[in-house]
Amino acid sequence: MTPAWVPDTEQKAMRDLTRARDDMKTQERKARQQLNAFVLRHGHHWSKGRSHDT
């Protein structure tokens, strides 16, 4: 048999936190893309020199 590594409570908590952050960043990116598409679809444009994703 091959020994299995079992993470302790602190490592499990860090893994959960990292996964939650990744999920939130994915949702944030999707929402930003949807907002940009909505703005462009309605004929509006971002001003010159200004980033559209901030």
C-alpha positions, 0 to 999 in steps of 0.5 A: 500500500502507498501511504496517503498524506492527510492535510491538517485543519490549517492546510484545509482552511487555506485550500478552501480560502484559495478556492473561494478567492479563485471563484470570486475572481472568476465571477468578477471577470465575468461580471466585468465582461458582461458590463463592458458588453452591455455598455458597448451594445448601447453605443457608449464608449470609454473615454480616451486614456481611461482603462475600461476594466477599472 
